[in-house]
Amino acid sequence: MAKYIQNNSGELEEVIPTVTSSGAPSANTIVQLDGSGKLDLSLFPSSLAPDQLSLPCSEAITAGDQVNVYNVSGTGTVRKAIATSLATKAHGYALTTASSGANVQVSFDDLNNLGTALTPGEQFLSATTAGKTTTTAPSTSGQVVQKVGIASSATTLHQSYGPAIKLA
């Protein structure tokens, strides 16, 4: 942990830099990287924050799952995306794991490093496993073809949601 020496009314004291910001009270302080080796988002203007929301989910969601946001009595609610209907196309991915009824953190940004067993190359929303992707586009009548990104490794998917097309 980094530390520095500060003059406190003529006395020297050791100080630990802040990892997060609490706004104006944090003015003129030195910052340090967080436990993941990055600057905490609270240190940046809100306009630079990633496109993320905390939303209730209607089923158990696992971090990394492709998710669909839909309306439940005026509330945006999350479920696993699956290529069996246009109504369940992918909109984002889960950053956290949550049980049904709990809130899940959803990202609409482009880097999903929570994948498992991905094959590098184009990824499409799966029509057989909810929340997952596949390298083979669905081909059965009534299924939906939606490109969701490019996998660069077994765990990293560069999200880029394409249009969802229902097959005739």
PyMOL commands that set and color helices and strands:
alter all, ss='L'
color gray80, all
select helices_A, chain A and resi 24-26+41-43+46-48+86-88
alter helices_A, ss='H'
color red, helices_A
select strands_A, chain A and resi 4-8+11-15+52-56+66-72+75-80+92-94+103-107+111-112+121-125+133-134+144-145+147-151+157-159+165-166
alter strands_A, ss='S'
color yellow, strands_A
deselect
rebuild
show_as cartoon
